Amino acid sequence: MAGLSQKQLGIEAGLAPFVASTRINRYELGIHKVDYTFAICLAAMLHVPVAFLYAEDPELAQLILAFGRLPKRKRADLLALARALESGS
C-alpha cells in the first residue's frame, strides 16, 4: 500500500538493515508479534492509525483507515452515523 519493500519499511521504522526484511516478514506472517512501541513506528511510516495494524476483520480495518484519514470535524459525523445505524434510526 505504501510502495515500500519489507526491508525499506523496516529500515524507515528503525530496524537495522540486516534484519529489517526478515523481521517485517515474520510480523506479517504472524510468526513474531510486534511490540506496541514498534507498531506505533510502523503506523507512522505507513500513515495509518495503529489500530489498523491490529484489526482482524478487513472491513473493520478499512473503517479504521477511513476514520483516521478524516478531519476531526468529519469524524464526529461518521460516529453519529454509526450510532444511528446501530440504533436502527
Stockholm file with secondary structure:
# STOCKHOLM 1.0

chainA/1-89         MAGLSQKQLGIEAGLAPFVASTRINRYELGIHKVDYTFAICLAAMLHVPVAFLYAEDPELAQLILAFGRLPKRKRADLLALARALESGS
#=GR chainA/1-89 SS CCSCCHHHHHHHTTCCHHHHHHHHHHHHHTSSCCCHHHHHHHHHHHTSCHHHHHCSSHHHHHHHHHHHHSCHHHHHHHHHHHHHHHHTC
#=GC SS_cons        CCSCCHHHHHHHTTCCHHHHHHHHHHHHHTSSCCCHHHHHHHHHHHTSCHHHHHCSSHHHHHHHHHHHHSCHHHHHHHHHHHHHHHHTC
//
